[in-house]
Amino acid sequence: MFLFSCGKETSKPAAQNSKANLEENKADKTGSASDITDDSVFVDNSQRDIGHIQYGIMTVPPEMKYAGSVVVMAQWKDRSGSNVLFITETAENSNEDNRSKELFGYHYVTDDEGSRLLWKINDFVKDCPVDLTLEYIDKSLVITDLDKNGIGESSFLYKMSCKGDVSADDMKLIMHEGANKYAIRGVMNLVMEGQELEKGSMKVDPSFDKAPETFREFAKDQWGKFRTEKVGD
């Protein structure tokens, strides 16, 4: 039996102002714009109630501190101001026979009073003696305005595991509107060479009970798009 530490994603409330926010982030490893190499920017004009949504941004504004290396970003404007959201991952750290890794999410808002951290999440796998997985799921970050209130929602998925066999990874979907957080947690479907080896599961967090029904339905659709992991194809 393997003993390891698998994180429960934690959320941090917004700092009161930009000065407090910068003080808070001094403890983080400071990232740099060189972490981002994507030279294409995709602008999504489909969400008419919020400003142009940009993916594939090249730089993180210097006042926005973070840990790890950026793997995906989005930027948009809405009633709260100018928004920048990015997901980061640390390098896998090996200590003797154990491996550890962390994943972070940051949402900064800039308005007339400056930049502030709206929310921050952190998840991790620690002390894993076998194969470790903790990674953002490509193309899963989406910015929407499902309830048409002029405040953008964000959602993304990531997978994580510590295993020494062929089995399915855990998967999490994290969704925010403003500082309000919603989540779906479960296990991915595992398909090997066209045959389903393991059927996944999905648990919708009770936080969705207080959200518009469109949020839950959209989140479940997103889960369905990414829930299958194929091995050996």
Biotite code that builds the C-alpha atoms (Angstrom):
import biotite.structure as struc

atoms = struc.array([
    struc.Atom([0.000, 0.000, 0.000], chain_id="A", res_id=1, res_name="MET", atom_name="CA", element="C"),
    struc.Atom([1.388, 3.375, -1.014], chain_id="A", res_id=2, res_name="PHE", atom_name="CA", element="C"),
    struc.Atom([1.137, 6.265, 1.432], chain_id="A", res_id=3, res_name="LEU", atom_name="CA", element="C"),
    struc.Atom([1.138, 9.725, -0.093], chain_id="A", res_id=4, res_name="PHE", atom_name="CA", element="C"),
    struc.Atom([-0.468, 13.115, 0.309], chain_id="A", res_id=5, res_name="SER", atom_name="CA", element="C"),
    struc.Atom([-3.028, 14.200, -2.273], chain_id="A", res_id=6, res_name="CYS", atom_name="CA", element="C"),
    struc.Atom([-4.168, 17.782, -1.938], chain_id="A", res_id=7, res_name="GLY", atom_name="CA", element="C"),
    struc.Atom([-7.607, 19.187, -1.505], chain_id="A", res_id=8, res_name="LYS", atom_name="CA", element="C"),
    struc.Atom([-7.745, 22.330, -3.586], chain_id="A", res_id=9, res_name="GLU", atom_name="CA", element="C"),
    struc.Atom([-7.755, 25.386, -1.370], chain_id="A", res_id=10, res_name="THR", atom_name="CA", element="C"),
    struc.Atom([-9.032, 28.851, -2.167], chain_id="A", res_id=11, res_name="SER", atom_name="CA", element="C"),
    struc.Atom([-7.650, 32.121, -0.863], chain_id="A", res_id=12, res_name="LYS", atom_name="CA", element="C"),
    struc.Atom([-9.841, 35.239, -0.560], chain_id="A", res_id=13, res_name="PRO", atom_name="CA", element="C"),
    struc.Atom([-8.975, 38.467, -2.309], chain_id="A", res_id=14, res_name="ALA", atom_name="CA", element="C"),
    struc.Atom([-6.472, 40.878, -0.826], chain_id="A", res_id=15, res_name="ALA", atom_name="CA", element="C"),
    struc.Atom([-7.930, 44.213, 0.265], chain_id="A", res_id=16, res_name="GLN", atom_name="CA", element="C"),
    struc.Atom([-5.764, 46.268, -2.075], chain_id="A", res_id=17, res_name="ASN", atom_name="CA", element="C"),
    struc.Atom([-2.850, 45.966, -4.454], chain_id="A", res_id=18, res_name="SER", atom_name="CA", element="C"),
    struc.Atom([-0.242, 46.742, -1.765], chain_id="A", res_id=19, res_name="LYS", atom_name="CA", element="C"),
    struc.Atom([-1.528, 43.992, 0.503], chain_id="A", res_id=20, res_name="ALA", atom_name="CA", element="C"),
    struc.Atom([-1.693, 41.677, -2.473], chain_id="A", res_id=21, res_name="ASN", atom_name="CA", element="C"),
    struc.Atom([1.962, 42.240, -3.354], chain_id="A", res_id=22, res_name="LEU", atom_name="CA", element="C"),
    struc.Atom([3.025, 41.677, 0.239], chain_id="A", res_id=23, res_name="GLU", atom_name="CA", element="C"),
    struc.Atom([1.099, 38.408, 0.296], chain_id="A", res_id=24, res_name="GLU", atom_name="CA", element="C"),
    struc.Atom([2.764, 37.150, -2.859], chain_id="A", res_id=25, res_name="ASN", atom_name="CA", element="C"),
    struc.Atom([6.343, 37.836, -1.762], chain_id="A", res_id=26, res_name="LYS", atom_name="CA", element="C"),
    struc.Atom([6.396, 34.315, -0.352], chain_id="A", res_id=27, res_name="ALA", atom_name="CA", element="C"),
    struc.Atom([5.680, 32.872, -3.805], chain_id="A", res_id=28, res_name="ASP", atom_name="CA", element="C"),
    struc.Atom([8.329, 32.078, -6.356], chain_id="A", res_id=29, res_name="LYS", atom_name="CA", element="C"),
    struc.Atom([8.116, 34.965, -8.813], chain_id="A", res_id=30, res_name="THR", atom_name="CA", element="C"),
    struc.Atom([7.280, 33.918, -12.363], chain_id="A", res_id=31, res_name="GLY", atom_name="CA", element="C"),
    struc.Atom([8.348, 35.805, -15.451], chain_id="A", res_id=32, res_name="SER", atom_name="CA", element="C"),
    struc.Atom([6.957, 36.550, -18.884], chain_id="A", res_id=33, res_name="ALA", atom_name="CA", element="C"),
    struc.Atom([9.515, 34.178, -20.385], chain_id="A", res_id=34, res_name="SER", atom_name="CA", element="C"),
    struc.Atom([7.484, 31.280, -18.974], chain_id="A", res_id=35, res_name="ASP", atom_name="CA", element="C"),
    struc.Atom([4.927, 31.867, -21.748], chain_id="A", res_id=36, res_name="ILE", atom_name="CA", element="C"),
    struc.Atom([5.989, 31.009, -25.274], chain_id="A", res_id=37, res_name="THR", atom_name="CA", element="C"),
    struc.Atom([2.687, 30.847, -27.178], chain_id="A", res_id=38, res_name="ASP", atom_name="CA", element="C"),
    struc.Atom([2.987, 33.464, -29.935], chain_id="A", res_id=39, res_name="ASP", atom_name="CA", element="C"),
    struc.Atom([-0.666, 33.364, -31.014], chain_id="A", res_id=40, res_name="SER", atom_name="CA", element="C"),
    struc.Atom([-3.554, 35.203, -29.369], chain_id="A", res_id=41, res_name="VAL", atom_name="CA", element="C"),
    struc.Atom([-7.100, 33.968, -29.930], chain_id="A", res_id=42, res_name="PHE", atom_name="CA", element="C"),
    struc.Atom([-9.883, 36.503, -29.420], chain_id="A", res_id=43, res_name="VAL", atom_name="CA", element="C"),
    struc.Atom([-13.343, 35.105, -28.644], chain_id="A", res_id=44, res_name="ASP", atom_name="CA", element="C"),
    struc.Atom([-16.121, 37.546, -29.571], chain_id="A", res_id=45, res_name="ASN", atom_name="CA", element="C"),
    struc.Atom([-18.978, 35.116, -28.915], chain_id="A", res_id=46, res_name="SER", atom_name="CA", element="C"),
    struc.Atom([-19.633, 36.353, -25.362], chain_id="A", res_id=47, res_name="GLN", atom_name="CA", element="C"),
    struc.Atom([-21.260, 39.692, -26.224], chain_id="A", res_id=48, res_name="ARG", atom_name="CA", element="C"),
    struc.Atom([-21.948, 40.832, -22.670], chain_id="A", res_id=49, res_name="ASP", atom_name="CA", element="C"),
    struc.Atom([-18.279, 40.989, -21.691], chain_id="A", res_id=50, res_name="ILE", atom_name="CA", element="C"),
    struc.Atom([-15.222, 42.428, -23.489], chain_id="A", res_id=51, res_name="GLY", atom_name="CA", element="C"),
    struc.Atom([-13.023, 40.532, -25.931], chain_id="A", res_id=52, res_name="HIS", atom_name="CA", element="C"),
    struc.Atom([-11.758, 37.320, -24.383], chain_id="A", res_id=53, res_name="ILE", atom_name="CA", element="C"),
    struc.Atom([-8.124, 36.630, -25.225], chain_id="A", res_id=54, res_name="GLN", atom_name="CA", element="C"),
    struc.Atom([-6.341, 33.295, -24.975], chain_id="A", res_id=55, res_name="TYR", atom_name="CA", element="C"),
    struc.Atom([-2.662, 32.633, -25.681], chain_id="A", res_id=56, res_name="GLY", atom_name="CA", element="C"),
    struc.Atom([-1.438, 35.869, -24.086], chain_id="A", res_id=57, res_name="ILE", atom_name="CA", element="C"),
    struc.Atom([2.320, 36.427, -24.132], chain_id="A", res_id=58, res_name="MET", atom_name="CA", element="C"),
    struc.Atom([3.010, 38.232, -20.857], chain_id="A", res_id=59, res_name="THR", atom_name="CA", element="C"),
    struc.Atom([1.941, 38.389, -17.230], chain_id="A", res_id=60, res_name="VAL", atom_name="CA", element="C"),
    struc.Atom([1.862, 41.978, -15.933], chain_id="A", res_id=61, res_name="PRO", atom_name="CA", element="C"),
    struc.Atom([4.873, 42.443, -13.616], chain_id="A", res_id=62, res_name="PRO", atom_name="CA", element="C"),
    struc.Atom([2.790, 43.356, -10.555], chain_id="A", res_id=63, res_name="GLU", atom_name="CA", element="C"),
    struc.Atom([1.053, 39.975, -10.668], chain_id="A", res_id=64, res_name="MET", atom_name="CA", element="C"),
    struc.Atom([3.225, 37.522, -8.738], chain_id="A", res_id=65, res_name="LYS", atom_name="CA", element="C"),
    struc.Atom([2.813, 33.778, -8.830], chain_id="A", res_id=66, res_name="TYR", atom_name="CA", element="C"),
    struc.Atom([4.431, 30.428, -8.110], chain_id="A", res_id=67, res_name="ALA", atom_name="CA", element="C"),
    struc.Atom([5.497, 27.905, -10.742], chain_id="A", res_id=68, res_name="GLY", atom_name="CA", element="C"),
    struc.Atom([5.349, 28.282, -14.531], chain_id="A", res_id=69, res_name="SER", atom_name="CA", element="C"),
    struc.Atom([2.325, 29.488, -16.456], chain_id="A", res_id=70, res_name="VAL", atom_name="CA", element="C"),
    struc.Atom([0.633, 26.817, -18.585], chain_id="A", res_id=71, res_name="VAL", atom_name="CA", element="C"),
    struc.Atom([-2.463, 28.743, -19.761], chain_id="A", res_id=72, res_name="VAL", atom_name="CA", element="C"),
    struc.Atom([-3.887, 32.272, -19.546], chain_id="A", res_id=73, res_name="MET", atom_name="CA", element="C"),
    struc.Atom([-7.007, 34.231, -20.398], chain_id="A", res_id=74, res_name="ALA", atom_name="CA", element="C"),
    struc.Atom([-7.803, 37.934, -20.315], chain_id="A", res_id=75, res_name="GLN", atom_name="CA", element="C"),
    struc.Atom([-11.103, 39.811, -20.610], chain_id="A", res_id=76, res_name="TRP", atom_name="CA", element="C"),
    struc.Atom([-13.015, 42.908, -19.514], chain_id="A", res_id=77, res_name="LYS", atom_name="CA", element="C"),
    struc.Atom([-16.307, 42.955, -17.648], chain_id="A", res_id=78, res_name="ASP", atom_name="CA", element="C"),
    struc.Atom([-18.190, 45.063, -15.101], chain_id="A", res_id=79, res_name="ARG", atom_name="CA", element="C"),
    struc.Atom([-15.554, 44.343, -12.435], chain_id="A", res_id=80, res_name="SER", atom_name="CA", element="C"),
    struc.Atom([-12.670, 45.688, -14.559], chain_id="A", res_id=81, res_name="GLY", atom_name="CA", element="C"),
    struc.Atom([-9.838, 44.127, -16.575], chain_id="A", res_id=82, res_name="SER", atom_name="CA", element="C"),
    struc.Atom([-9.363, 40.451, -15.705], chain_id="A", res_id=83, res_name="ASN", atom_name="CA", element="C"),
    struc.Atom([-6.312, 38.206, -16.021], chain_id="A", res_id=84, res_name="VAL", atom_name="CA", element="C"),
    struc.Atom([-6.552, 34.527, -15.101], chain_id="A", res_id=85, res_name="LEU", atom_name="CA", element="C"),
    struc.Atom([-3.719, 32.029, -15.317], chain_id="A", res_id=86, res_name="PHE", atom_name="CA", element="C"),
    struc.Atom([-2.930, 28.474, -14.235], chain_id="A", res_id=87, res_name="ILE", atom_name="CA", element="C"),
    struc.Atom([0.570, 27.512, -13.136], chain_id="A", res_id=88, res_name="THR", atom_name="CA", element="C"),
    struc.Atom([2.356, 24.281, -12.305], chain_id="A", res_id=89, res_name="GLU", atom_name="CA", element="C"),
    struc.Atom([5.564, 23.701, -10.385], chain_id="A", res_id=90, res_name="THR", atom_name="CA", element="C"),
    struc.Atom([8.230, 21.316, -11.618], chain_id="A", res_id=91, res_name="ALA", atom_name="CA", element="C"),
    struc.Atom([8.027, 17.802, -10.198], chain_id="A", res_id=92, res_name="GLU", atom_name="CA", element="C"),
    struc.Atom([10.226, 17.695, -7.125], chain_id="A", res_id=93, res_name="ASN", atom_name="CA", element="C"),
    struc.Atom([11.940, 14.398, -6.239], chain_id="A", res_id=94, res_name="SER", atom_name="CA", element="C"),
    struc.Atom([13.143, 13.729, -2.707], chain_id="A", res_id=95, res_name="ASN", atom_name="CA", element="C"),
    struc.Atom([14.784, 10.306, -2.474], chain_id="A", res_id=96, res_name="GLU", atom_name="CA", element="C"),
    struc.Atom([12.011, 8.010, -3.757], chain_id="A", res_id=97, res_name="ASP", atom_name="CA", element="C"),
    struc.Atom([9.136, 10.457, -3.282], chain_id="A", res_id=98, res_name="ASN", atom_name="CA", element="C"),
    struc.Atom([7.754, 12.970, -5.785], chain_id="A", res_id=99, res_name="ARG", atom_name="CA", element="C"),
    struc.Atom([5.732, 16.137, -5.263], chain_id="A", res_id=100, res_name="SER", atom_name="CA", element="C"),
    struc.Atom([4.096, 18.752, -7.476], chain_id="A", res_id=101, res_name="LYS", atom_name="CA", element="C"),
    struc.Atom([1.722, 21.708, -7.080], chain_id="A", res_id=102, res_name="GLU", atom_name="CA", element="C"),
    struc.Atom([-0.849, 23.447, -9.272], chain_id="A", res_id=103, res_name="LEU", atom_name="CA", element="C"),
    struc.Atom([-2.079, 27.022, -8.753], chain_id="A", res_id=104, res_name="PHE", atom_name="CA", element="C"),
    struc.Atom([-4.787, 29.221, -10.226], chain_id="A", res_id=105, res_name="GLY", atom_name="CA", element="C"),
    struc.Atom([-4.813, 33.030, -9.993], chain_id="A", res_id=106, res_name="TYR", atom_name="CA", element="C"),
    struc.Atom([-7.417, 35.623, -10.973], chain_id="A", res_id=107, res_name="HIS", atom_name="CA", element="C"),
    struc.Atom([-6.369, 39.266, -10.843], chain_id="A", res_id=108, res_name="TYR", atom_name="CA", element="C"),
    struc.Atom([-8.661, 42.241, -11.464], chain_id="A", res_id=109, res_name="VAL", atom_name="CA", element="C"),
    struc.Atom([-7.422, 45.711, -12.399], chain_id="A", res_id=110, res_name="THR", atom_name="CA", element="C"),
    struc.Atom([-9.674, 48.735, -11.936], chain_id="A", res_id=111, res_name="ASP", atom_name="CA", element="C"),
    struc.Atom([-9.250, 52.440, -11.081], chain_id="A", res_id=112, res_name="ASP", atom_name="CA", element="C"),
    struc.Atom([-7.733, 51.507, -7.705], chain_id="A", res_id=113, res_name="GLU", atom_name="CA", element="C"),
    struc.Atom([-5.064, 49.191, -9.162], chain_id="A", res_id=114, res_name="GLY", atom_name="CA", element="C"),
    struc.Atom([-4.604, 45.418, -9.344], chain_id="A", res_id=115, res_name="SER", atom_name="CA", element="C"),
    struc.Atom([-5.932, 43.033, -6.744], chain_id="A", res_id=116, res_name="ARG", atom_name="CA", element="C"),
    struc.Atom([-6.038, 39.285, -6.345], chain_id="A", res_id=117, res_name="LEU", atom_name="CA", element="C"),
    struc.Atom([-9.656, 38.169, -6.643], chain_id="A", res_id=118, res_name="LEU", atom_name="CA", element="C"),
    struc.Atom([-8.951, 34.525, -5.855], chain_id="A", res_id=119, res_name="TRP", atom_name="CA", element="C"),
    struc.Atom([-6.167, 31.972, -5.707], chain_id="A", res_id=120, res_name="LYS", atom_name="CA", element="C"),
    struc.Atom([-6.421, 28.177, -5.590], chain_id="A", res_id=121, res_name="ILE", atom_name="CA", element="C"),
    struc.Atom([-3.774, 25.588, -4.792], chain_id="A", res_id=122, res_name="ASN", atom_name="CA", element="C"),
    struc.Atom([-3.762, 21.804, -5.170], chain_id="A", res_id=123, res_name="ASP", atom_name="CA", element="C"),
    struc.Atom([-0.958, 19.280, -4.843], chain_id="A", res_id=124, res_name="PHE", atom_name="CA", element="C"),
    struc.Atom([0.262, 15.701, -4.812], chain_id="A", res_id=125, res_name="VAL", atom_name="CA", element="C"),
    struc.Atom([3.006, 15.121, -2.247], chain_id="A", res_id=126, res_name="LYS", atom_name="CA", element="C"),
    struc.Atom([5.187, 12.214, -1.105], chain_id="A", res_id=127, res_name="ASP", atom_name="CA", element="C"),
    struc.Atom([4.236, 10.026, -4.073], chain_id="A", res_id=128, res_name="CYS", atom_name="CA", element="C"),
    struc.Atom([6.539, 6.956, -4.354], chain_id="A", res_id=129, res_name="PRO", atom_name="CA", element="C"),
    struc.Atom([5.309, 5.924, -7.824], chain_id="A", res_id=130, res_name="VAL", atom_name="CA", element="C"),
    struc.Atom([4.131, 7.780, -10.963], chain_id="A", res_id=131, res_name="ASP", atom_name="CA", element="C"),
    struc.Atom([2.769, 11.246, -10.243], chain_id="A", res_id=132, res_name="LEU", atom_name="CA", element="C"),
    struc.Atom([0.298, 13.192, -12.385], chain_id="A", res_id=133, res_name="THR", atom_name="CA", element="C"),
    struc.Atom([-0.907, 16.726, -11.729], chain_id="A", res_id=134, res_name="LEU", atom_name="CA", element="C"),
    struc.Atom([-1.629, 18.788, -14.818], chain_id="A", res_id=135, res_name="GLU", atom_name="CA", element="C"),
    struc.Atom([-4.048, 21.228, -16.388], chain_id="A", res_id=136, res_name="TYR", atom_name="CA", element="C"),
    struc.Atom([-6.167, 19.615, -19.121], chain_id="A", res_id=137, res_name="ILE", atom_name="CA", element="C"),
    struc.Atom([-5.377, 21.292, -22.415], chain_id="A", res_id=138, res_name="ASP", atom_name="CA", element="C"),
    struc.Atom([-8.061, 23.562, -23.928], chain_id="A", res_id=139, res_name="LYS", atom_name="CA", element="C"),
    struc.Atom([-10.341, 23.282, -20.904], chain_id="A", res_id=140, res_name="SER", atom_name="CA", element="C"),
    struc.Atom([-10.036, 26.923, -19.736], chain_id="A", res_id=141, res_name="LEU", atom_name="CA", element="C"),
    struc.Atom([-13.163, 28.784, -20.863], chain_id="A", res_id=142, res_name="VAL", atom_name="CA", element="C"),
    struc.Atom([-14.507, 32.259, -20.067], chain_id="A", res_id=143, res_name="ILE", atom_name="CA", element="C"),
    struc.Atom([-18.284, 32.689, -20.364], chain_id="A", res_id=144, res_name="THR", atom_name="CA", element="C"),
    struc.Atom([-21.157, 34.908, -19.278], chain_id="A", res_id=145, res_name="ASP", atom_name="CA", element="C"),
    struc.Atom([-23.898, 32.323, -18.965], chain_id="A", res_id=146, res_name="LEU", atom_name="CA", element="C"),
    struc.Atom([-26.253, 34.411, -16.818], chain_id="A", res_id=147, res_name="ASP", atom_name="CA", element="C"),
    struc.Atom([-25.727, 37.568, -18.929], chain_id="A", res_id=148, res_name="LYS", atom_name="CA", element="C"),
    struc.Atom([-24.980, 39.775, -15.941], chain_id="A", res_id=149, res_name="ASN", atom_name="CA", element="C"),
    struc.Atom([-21.795, 41.316, -17.333], chain_id="A", res_id=150, res_name="GLY", atom_name="CA", element="C"),
    struc.Atom([-19.484, 39.361, -14.998], chain_id="A", res_id=151, res_name="ILE", atom_name="CA", element="C"),
    struc.Atom([-17.405, 36.656, -16.655], chain_id="A", res_id=152, res_name="GLY", atom_name="CA", element="C"),
    struc.Atom([-17.352, 33.106, -15.366], chain_id="A", res_id=153, res_name="GLU", atom_name="CA", element="C"),
    struc.Atom([-14.194, 31.003, -15.658], chain_id="A", res_id=154, res_name="SER", atom_name="CA", element="C"),
    struc.Atom([-13.899, 27.234, -15.690], chain_id="A", res_id=155, res_name="SER", atom_name="CA", element="C"),
    struc.Atom([-11.066, 24.772, -16.208], chain_id="A", res_id=156, res_name="PHE", atom_name="CA", element="C"),
    struc.Atom([-10.185, 21.154, -15.480], chain_id="A", res_id=157, res_name="LEU", atom_name="CA", element="C"),
    struc.Atom([-7.110, 19.320, -14.277], chain_id="A", res_id=158, res_name="TYR", atom_name="CA", element="C"),
    struc.Atom([-6.191, 15.729, -13.471], chain_id="A", res_id=159, res_name="LYS", atom_name="CA", element="C"),
    struc.Atom([-4.127, 14.228, -10.692], chain_id="A", res_id=160, res_name="MET", atom_name="CA", element="C"),
    struc.Atom([-2.970, 10.838, -9.445], chain_id="A", res_id=161, res_name="SER", atom_name="CA", element="C"),
    struc.Atom([-0.275, 8.891, -7.633], chain_id="A", res_id=162, res_name="CYS", atom_name="CA", element="C"),
    struc.Atom([-0.268, 5.347, -8.995], chain_id="A", res_id=163, res_name="LYS", atom_name="CA", element="C"),
    struc.Atom([1.961, 2.465, -9.959], chain_id="A", res_id=164, res_name="GLY", atom_name="CA", element="C"),
    struc.Atom([-0.494, 0.688, -12.254], chain_id="A", res_id=165, res_name="ASP", atom_name="CA", element="C"),
    struc.Atom([-2.757, 1.382, -15.209], chain_id="A", res_id=166, res_name="VAL", atom_name="CA", element="C"),
    struc.Atom([-5.769, 3.068, -13.647], chain_id="A", res_id=167, res_name="SER", atom_name="CA", element="C"),
    struc.Atom([-7.817, 6.222, -14.109], chain_id="A", res_id=168, res_name="ALA", atom_name="CA", element="C"),
    struc.Atom([-6.771, 9.653, -12.867], chain_id="A", res_id=169, res_name="ASP", atom_name="CA", element="C"),
    struc.Atom([-8.863, 11.812, -10.584], chain_id="A", res_id=170, res_name="ASP", atom_name="CA", element="C"),
    struc.Atom([-10.261, 14.912, -12.293], chain_id="A", res_id=171, res_name="MET", atom_name="CA", element="C"),
    struc.Atom([-11.522, 18.243, -10.974], chain_id="A", res_id=172, res_name="LYS", atom_name="CA", element="C"),
    struc.Atom([-13.456, 21.070, -12.580], chain_id="A", res_id=173, res_name="LEU", atom_name="CA", element="C"),
    struc.Atom([-13.162, 24.472, -10.927], chain_id="A", res_id=174, res_name="ILE", atom_name="CA", element="C"),
    struc.Atom([-15.567, 27.271, -11.854], chain_id="A", res_id=175, res_name="MET", atom_name="CA", element="C"),
    struc.Atom([-15.770, 30.839, -10.561], chain_id="A", res_id=176, res_name="HIS", atom_name="CA", element="C"),
    struc.Atom([-18.014, 33.819, -10.997], chain_id="A", res_id=177, res_name="GLU", atom_name="CA", element="C"),
    struc.Atom([-16.286, 36.643, -9.186], chain_id="A", res_id=178, res_name="GLY", atom_name="CA", element="C"),
    struc.Atom([-14.992, 35.194, -5.932], chain_id="A", res_id=179, res_name="ALA", atom_name="CA", element="C"),
    struc.Atom([-17.733, 32.514, -5.828], chain_id="A", res_id=180, res_name="ASN", atom_name="CA", element="C"),
    struc.Atom([-16.288, 29.055, -6.394], chain_id="A", res_id=181, res_name="LYS", atom_name="CA", element="C"),
    struc.Atom([-18.027, 25.936, -7.734], chain_id="A", res_id=182, res_name="TYR", atom_name="CA", element="C"),
    struc.Atom([-16.556, 22.491, -8.316], chain_id="A", res_id=183, res_name="ALA", atom_name="CA", element="C"),
    struc.Atom([-17.074, 19.017, -9.742], chain_id="A", res_id=184, res_name="ILE", atom_name="CA", element="C"),
    struc.Atom([-14.790, 16.215, -8.576], chain_id="A", res_id=185, res_name="ARG", atom_name="CA", element="C"),
    struc.Atom([-14.505, 12.618, -9.683], chain_id="A", res_id=186, res_name="GLY", atom_name="CA", element="C"),
    struc.Atom([-12.602, 10.011, -11.660], chain_id="A", res_id=187, res_name="VAL", atom_name="CA", element="C"),
    struc.Atom([-11.936, 9.893, -15.401], chain_id="A", res_id=188, res_name="MET", atom_name="CA", element="C"),
    struc.Atom([-13.074, 7.118, -17.733], chain_id="A", res_id=189, res_name="ASN", atom_name="CA", element="C"),
    struc.Atom([-10.094, 4.971, -18.783], chain_id="A", res_id=190, res_name="LEU", atom_name="CA", element="C"),
    struc.Atom([-10.020, 3.529, -22.305], chain_id="A", res_id=191, res_name="VAL", atom_name="CA", element="C"),
    struc.Atom([-7.169, 1.330, -23.520], chain_id="A", res_id=192, res_name="MET", atom_name="CA", element="C"),
    struc.Atom([-6.878, 0.367, -27.181], chain_id="A", res_id=193, res_name="GLU", atom_name="CA", element="C"),
    struc.Atom([-10.559, 1.156, -27.715], chain_id="A", res_id=194, res_name="GLY", atom_name="CA", element="C"),
    struc.Atom([-11.857, -0.815, -24.719], chain_id="A", res_id=195, res_name="GLN", atom_name="CA", element="C"),
    struc.Atom([-13.168, 0.789, -21.556], chain_id="A", res_id=196, res_name="GLU", atom_name="CA", element="C"),
    struc.Atom([-11.140, -0.479, -18.595], chain_id="A", res_id=197, res_name="LEU", atom_name="CA", element="C"),
    struc.Atom([-12.618, 1.748, -15.936], chain_id="A", res_id=198, res_name="GLU", atom_name="CA", element="C"),
    struc.Atom([-15.821, 3.766, -15.847], chain_id="A", res_id=199, res_name="LYS", atom_name="CA", element="C"),
    struc.Atom([-15.414, 7.114, -14.159], chain_id="A", res_id=200, res_name="GLY", atom_name="CA", element="C"),
    struc.Atom([-17.532, 8.981, -11.671], chain_id="A", res_id=201, res_name="SER", atom_name="CA", element="C"),
    struc.Atom([-18.672, 12.551, -11.151], chain_id="A", res_id=202, res_name="MET", atom_name="CA", element="C"),
    struc.Atom([-19.722, 14.343, -7.949], chain_id="A", res_id=203, res_name="LYS", atom_name="CA", element="C"),
    struc.Atom([-21.208, 17.814, -8.279], chain_id="A", res_id=204, res_name="VAL", atom_name="CA", element="C"),
    struc.Atom([-20.351, 20.013, -5.288], chain_id="A", res_id=205, res_name="ASP", atom_name="CA", element="C"),
    struc.Atom([-23.304, 21.418, -3.296], chain_id="A", res_id=206, res_name="PRO", atom_name="CA", element="C"),
    struc.Atom([-21.994, 24.914, -4.100], chain_id="A", res_id=207, res_name="SER", atom_name="CA", element="C"),
    struc.Atom([-23.799, 24.603, -7.437], chain_id="A", res_id=208, res_name="PHE", atom_name="CA", element="C"),
    struc.Atom([-27.113, 24.546, -5.541], chain_id="A", res_id=209, res_name="ASP", atom_name="CA", element="C"),
    struc.Atom([-26.723, 28.306, -5.046], chain_id="A", res_id=210, res_name="LYS", atom_name="CA", element="C"),
    struc.Atom([-25.721, 28.988, -8.661], chain_id="A", res_id=211, res_name="ALA", atom_name="CA", element="C"),
    struc.Atom([-27.892, 29.495, -11.756], chain_id="A", res_id=212, res_name="PRO", atom_name="CA", element="C"),
    struc.Atom([-28.880, 26.168, -13.318], chain_id="A", res_id=213, res_name="GLU", atom_name="CA", element="C"),
    struc.Atom([-27.010, 27.162, -16.490], chain_id="A", res_id=214, res_name="THR", atom_name="CA", element="C"),
    struc.Atom([-23.757, 26.999, -14.492], chain_id="A", res_id=215, res_name="PHE", atom_name="CA", element="C"),
    struc.Atom([-24.357, 23.389, -13.454], chain_id="A", res_id=216, res_name="ARG", atom_name="CA", element="C"),
    struc.Atom([-25.383, 22.294, -16.933], chain_id="A", res_id=217, res_name="GLU", atom_name="CA", element="C"),
    struc.Atom([-22.394, 23.988, -18.554], chain_id="A", res_id=218, res_name="PHE", atom_name="CA", element="C"),
    struc.Atom([-19.997, 22.488, -15.999], chain_id="A", res_id=219, res_name="ALA", atom_name="CA", element="C"),
    struc.Atom([-21.410, 18.999, -16.553], chain_id="A", res_id=220, res_name="LYS", atom_name="CA", element="C"),
    struc.Atom([-21.052, 19.424, -20.319], chain_id="A", res_id=221, res_name="ASP", atom_name="CA", element="C"),
    struc.Atom([-17.423, 20.479, -19.869], chain_id="A", res_id=222, res_name="GLN", atom_name="CA", element="C"),
    struc.Atom([-16.811, 17.463, -17.651], chain_id="A", res_id=223, res_name="TRP", atom_name="CA", element="C"),
    struc.Atom([-18.240, 15.230, -20.363], chain_id="A", res_id=224, res_name="GLY", atom_name="CA", element="C"),
    struc.Atom([-15.913, 16.685, -22.996], chain_id="A", res_id=225, res_name="LYS", atom_name="CA", element="C"),
    struc.Atom([-12.751, 15.855, -21.050], chain_id="A", res_id=226, res_name="PHE", atom_name="CA", element="C"),
    struc.Atom([-13.679, 12.898, -18.853], chain_id="A", res_id=227, res_name="ARG", atom_name="CA", element="C"),
    struc.Atom([-12.199, 10.126, -21.040], chain_id="A", res_id=228, res_name="THR", atom_name="CA", element="C"),
    struc.Atom([-8.504, 9.282, -20.849], chain_id="A", res_id=229, res_name="GLU", atom_name="CA", element="C"),
    struc.Atom([-7.207, 7.111, -23.686], chain_id="A", res_id=230, res_name="LYS", atom_name="CA", element="C"),
    struc.Atom([-4.139, 4.904, -23.256], chain_id="A", res_id=231, res_name="VAL", atom_name="CA", element="C"),
    struc.Atom([-2.344, 2.999, -25.993], chain_id="A", res_id=232, res_name="GLY", atom_name="CA", element="C"),
    struc.Atom([-4.154, 4.592, -28.979], chain_id="A", res_id=233, res_name="ASP", atom_name="CA", element="C"),
])
